[in-house]
Amino acid sequence: MDNLINLFSILSDKTRLRILLLLQSKELCVCEIFAALNMSQPRVSRQLAILKQSKIIKDRREGKWAYYRIDENDYSRYLISIISMIPDYLKDDPEFNNDLALLQKISDNKNKTVSCKCLSGGEEHGR
C-alpha cells in the first residue's frame, strides 16, 4: 500500500507528471525537458532529482550532459501502467499539447543538425 501512495504522491505534482509524460516515449537530455516544458533548468532539475531518488527515472551521463529515461524496474512499471492512459485523457489539454509540440519541434531541429545545440547555452553536443 505504501508504494501505491508514494506513486500517487509523485503523480500529484504537475511538473513531475509533465516530465514523466515526455519521458514515456524516449530518453531526453535535460535541456530538451526544460525547453519542452518552458521552465527554468533549476526547477526541472529539482523535480528530476525527486523522480530519480524515487527510482522512477535514471540518468546517463555523456560528457557534461545528462540524459533521462524511465527506469525499467517493477516500481516504475506500475507507474507506467497508470500514466499510459493519461495522454488520451489530456488530448484536448492545451498545456499537454504544447509540451508535445515543443518537444517535437526540438526533436525536428536536432534531427536536421545531427548534433544537438544545448538549449541552455547554445553549445553543441552529440547524441
Contacts in CASP RR format, 6 or more apart in sequence:
PFRMAT RR
TARGET T0000
AUTHOR 0000-0000-0000
METHOD contacts of the structure
MODEL  1
MDNLINLFSILSDKTRLRILLLLQSKELCVCEIFAALNMSQPRVSRQLAI
LKQSKIIKDRREGKWAYYRIDENDYSRYLISIISMIPDYLKDDPEFNNDL
ALLQKISDNKNKTVSCKCLSGGEEHGR
3 75 0 8 1.000
3 78 0 8 1.000
4 78 0 8 1.000
6 54 0 8 1.000
7 75 0 8 1.000
7 78 0 8 1.000
7 79 0 8 1.000
7 82 0 8 1.000
10 16 0 8 1.000
10 50 0 8 1.000
10 51 0 8 1.000
10 54 0 8 1.000
10 56 0 8 1.000
10 79 0 8 1.000
11 17 0 8 1.000
11 20 0 8 1.000
11 79 0 8 1.000
11 82 0 8 1.000
11 83 0 8 1.000
13 47 0 8 1.000
13 50 0 8 1.000
15 37 0 8 1.000
15 39 0 8 1.000
15 43 0 8 1.000
15 44 0 8 1.000
15 47 0 8 1.000
16 47 0 8 1.000
16 50 0 8 1.000
16 51 0 8 1.000
17 83 0 8 1.000
17 86 0 8 1.000
18 37 0 8 1.000
18 95 0 8 1.000
18 96 0 8 1.000
18 99 0 8 1.000
19 33 0 8 1.000
19 37 0 8 1.000
19 44 0 8 1.000
19 47 0 8 1.000
19 48 0 8 1.000
19 51 0 8 1.000
19 57 0 8 1.000
20 51 0 8 1.000
20 56 0 8 1.000
20 57 0 8 1.000
20 70 0 8 1.000
20 79 0 8 1.000
20 83 0 8 1.000
21 83 0 8 1.000
21 86 0 8 1.000
21 87 0 8 1.000
21 90 0 8 1.000
21 96 0 8 1.000
21 99 0 8 1.000
22 28 0 8 1.000
22 33 0 8 1.000
22 36 0 8 1.000
22 37 0 8 1.000
22 99 0 8 1.000
22 100 0 8 1.000
22 103 0 8 1.000
23 33 0 8 1.000
23 57 0 8 1.000
23 68 0 8 1.000
23 69 0 8 1.000
23 70 0 8 1.000
24 70 0 8 1.000
24 80 0 8 1.000
24 83 0 8 1.000
24 84 0 8 1.000
24 87 0 8 1.000
26 69 0 8 1.000
27 60 0 8 1.000
27 67 0 8 1.000
27 68 0 8 1.000
27 69 0 8 1.000
28 36 0 8 1.000
28 67 0 8 1.000
28 68 0 8 1.000
28 69 0 8 1.000
28 103 0 8 1.000
29 65 0 8 1.000
29 66 0 8 1.000
29 67 0 8 1.000
29 68 0 8 1.000
29 116 0 8 1.000
29 118 0 8 1.000
29 125 0 8 1.000
30 41 0 8 1.000
30 44 0 8 1.000
30 45 0 8 1.000
30 48 0 8 1.000
30 65 0 8 1.000
30 66 0 8 1.000
30 67 0 8 1.000
30 68 0 8 1.000
31 41 0 8 1.000
31 65 0 8 1.000
31 116 0 8 1.000
31 118 0 8 1.000
31 119 0 8 1.000
31 120 0 8 1.000
32 103 0 8 1.000
32 106 0 8 1.000
32 107 0 8 1.000
32 116 0 8 1.000
32 119 0 8 1.000
33 44 0 8 1.000
33 48 0 8 1.000
33 68 0 8 1.000
34 40 0 8 1.000
34 41 0 8 1.000
34 43 0 8 1.000
34 44 0 8 1.000
34 45 0 8 1.000
34 119 0 8 1.000
34 120 0 8 1.000
35 102 0 8 1.000
35 106 0 8 1.000
35 119 0 8 1.000
36 99 0 8 1.000
36 100 0 8 1.000
36 102 0 8 1.000
36 103 0 8 1.000
36 106 0 8 1.000
37 44 0 8 1.000
37 99 0 8 1.000
37 102 0 8 1.000
38 98 0 8 1.000
38 102 0 8 1.000
41 120 0 8 1.000
48 57 0 8 1.000
48 59 0 8 1.000
48 68 0 8 1.000
51 57 0 8 1.000
52 58 0 8 1.000
52 59 0 8 1.000
52 68 0 8 1.000
54 75 0 8 1.000
55 71 0 8 1.000
55 73 0 8 1.000
55 75 0 8 1.000
55 76 0 8 1.000
56 70 0 8 1.000
56 71 0 8 1.000
56 75 0 8 1.000
56 76 0 8 1.000
56 79 0 8 1.000
57 68 0 8 1.000
57 69 0 8 1.000
57 70 0 8 1.000
57 71 0 8 1.000
57 76 0 8 1.000
58 68 0 8 1.000
58 69 0 8 1.000
58 71 0 8 1.000
59 66 0 8 1.000
59 67 0 8 1.000
59 68 0 8 1.000
59 69 0 8 1.000
60 66 0 8 1.000
60 67 0 8 1.000
60 68 0 8 1.000
60 69 0 8 1.000
61 67 0 8 1.000
62 125 0 8 1.000
62 126 0 8 1.000
63 125 0 8 1.000
64 125 0 8 1.000
65 118 0 8 1.000
65 125 0 8 1.000
70 76 0 8 1.000
70 79 0 8 1.000
70 80 0 8 1.000
87 96 0 8 1.000
90 96 0 8 1.000
90 97 0 8 1.000
91 97 0 8 1.000
106 119 0 8 1.000
109 117 0 8 1.000
110 116 0 8 1.000
110 127 0 8 1.000
115 124 0 8 1.000
115 125 0 8 1.000
115 126 0 8 1.000
115 127 0 8 1.000
116 124 0 8 1.000
116 125 0 8 1.000
116 126 0 8 1.000
116 127 0 8 1.000
117 123 0 8 1.000
117 124 0 8 1.000
118 124 0 8 1.000
118 125 0 8 1.000
END
